[in-house]
Amino acid sequence: MRKINQLLTLIITLSIVVGCGGNESSVETILTEGNMENIRAKKKELAAQYNDLEDQIALLDSAIAANTENSNLPLVTTFQTKKEKFLHYVELQGDVTTKQNVLIYPEAPGTLLKVYVDEGQKVKKGQLLGTIDNGGLESQLIQMKTQLELAKTTFERQERLWNQKIGSEIQYLQSKTNYEAQKNAVDQMQSQLDKFYIKAPFSGIIDDIIKDEGTVVSPGPGSEIFRIINLSNMYLEVLVPESYITSVTPGKEVKVFFPVLNTSIETKVRETGNYINPNNRSFNAKISVPNKDGMIKPNLTAKVKINDYTNEDAILIPQGVISENADGDQYVYVVRDVKEDRTATAMRAIITTGKTQNGKVEILSGVSAKENIILEGARSVKDGQQVKILKD
């Protein structure tokens, strides 16, 4: 630009000199005098000035043309590639469940005499929840225990005599057999009586008391008395497509989002199934769900993202900069030979892509780290074309 300004100043000065004529005679004066020698001399003088002006104008035209050429170059923006950690996730949906979510049924028929817990109450494994009328079995057990004590005393005496070589062997064996039979009878009666005492099968929360005191109950469907749930041992069940059978394995990292709770947790795959369902070509995966605050409930729906692939040194580029030619090859434009005025050459690079996540594509080949790829303006350039890089 400085050179152009100097040329303009020179031309303006020459124009003024020509226009004013300096100390020499003007064209009008020479023509009035009619001296042909002076006229020819003036013409020669003006021709020289004209040729000089033409040379200056040619220089100006060249400078303007060069400036115009750069201004018409495609404008692009670029970004530099780098190696970074790439985590790919398979996105699925699952439902919260627990094996410790059961209905408690009576094991013996009778009237529900007493309920010892309330809904929402925490209970421990083996804790008494309710009792059923045993129809006098408890009184029978007391009598049988009394008979057992007698049989035990008789056997112990016979055993002492037998050890002293007193009495017959048959008396000893009869007392032993009677004692063992009576003991077995008491154990059986105790086991029968225990069926009338309803106890917690595991530690948890009484979610529902279904039957009221005084209700006649019996084993079988329709006679459930309590629902007990343990919210500390929860997990998600997810159906995973069979194509991920080698990449979704126990121990893989998982991100879980519960839309209803607006809560996210990070956990791991606990176990995977060994059976492919032929109807939907999927296998089952169980994902542990920590539930410290107890807000996560059975059958709650969750969005699940399982990390099925990790690349510690991946090159990632935006999906929008990738184009495809008629042969199906994918390519991007990289800039080379960047000059001080930020002009450069756009070169087409055929690439091989890997997995895609959140609009970013993994590049397996064709582009290396620390290369400048055209981000904006890639659709308007051609291979080998000069471009102008805009500043960030």
Residue, then its C-alpha position, 0 to 999 in steps of 0.5 A: m500500500r505504501k508503494i501505491n501511495q507513492l505512485l499516486t503522488l508522483i502521477i498527481t505531481l506530473s499531472i499538475v506539471v503538465g497542466c500548468g506547463g511550468n516555465e515553458s510555453s503552453v500548447e495554445t501559445i505555440l499553436t498561435e505562433g505557428n512555428m512548426e519547429n516549436i510545435r514539433a518540439k512541444k509534441k515530443e516533450l508531451a509524448a515523453q511525459y505521456n509515455d512516462l505516465e503510461d509506465q506509472i499507470a501500468l505499475l498501479d494496475s499491477a498492484i491493484a490486480a495483485n491486491t484484488e486477487n488476494s481479496n477474492l480468495p476463499l475465506v476459511t477458518t482452521f483448527q489444529t488436530k491433537k491427540e486426546k482420550f476418546l470414550h465411546y458409549v452405547e446408549l440404551q434404556g433400562d429399568v431398575t429392579t431388585k431380587q429383594n422385592v418380594l411378597i410374603y405369603p403364609e405357609a399355614p392356614g389360619t386367622l392372622l392374629k397379630v401384625y407387629v410392623d407398620e408400612g415403611q418400617k425398616v426390619k431386619k432379617g428374621q424379625l417377627l412380622g406377624t402371627i397366625d392362629n396355630g389351632g392349639l399346636e403350641s399346647q401340643l408342643i409343650q406336652m411333647k417337650t415334657q414327654l421328651e424330657l421324660a424320655k431323655t431322663t429314662f435314656e440317660r439312666q439306662e445308658r449309665l446302667w448299660n455302661q456299668k454292665i447292668g441291665s439288658e441291651i434291649q432295655y438300653l436300645q428301647s430307651k434310646t430309640n424312644y428318646e430319639a423318636q420323641k426328639n424328632a417329633v418335637d423338632q417336626m412339631q416345632s417346624q410345623l409351628d414356625k409356619f404360623y410365625i411370619k418372619a422377614p426373609f431379609s433386611g429391608i422395608i415393609d412397603d405394604i401390609i396387604k392383609d389386616e388382623g383377623t383375616v383368614v389366610s392360607p398358602g397360595p395366590g391371593s393370600e399375600i400378607f406383606r411386601i418387603i423391599n431392600l433398596s440397598n441392593m438395586y440394579l438395572e436390567v438392560l437389553v444389549p444388542e448382540s453386536y456388543i457382546t465382546s465390548v460390553t463386559p463386566g466391569k465396563e464404566v456406565k453413566v446412568f441418568f434418571p429423567v424423573l429424578n433429574t439425577s445422574i450416577e456413575t457405576k459399572v456393569r455387574e454381570t452379563g447374560n450368556y443367552i442371546n434372545p432369538n426374538n430381539r437378538s440381544f443379551n441381558a446386562k445387569i448394572s449396579v445402582p448405588n442408592k444411598d439416599g433411597m430415592i431410586k425405586p424398583n421399575l424406575t426408568a433410566k437412560v444408560k450409556i455403557n463405555d464400549y470403546t476407549n482410545e487414549d490417543a485418538i484424533l477427533i474432528p467435527q463430523g461436519v467438516i467431512s465430505e465424501n466423493a463419488d467413490g465413497d471416500q471420505y475426505v477433509y481439507v488441510v492447509r499447507d504452506v501458510k504464509e505471513d499474510r495468512t494465505a495457504t494452499a488447501m489440500r484434500a486428505i482422504i481419511t479413514t474414520g472410526k467411531t462417532q460420539n457427540g458430533k466428533v469423529e475418530i480419525l484412524s488414518g489420513v490425518s495426523a496430530k498438529e495438522n490444520i484442518i479447514l473448519e468453516g469454508a471447506r465446502s467452497v474450496k478445491d484441491g490445491q486452491q489458494v485460500k485466505i485463513l481468517k484470524d481466530 
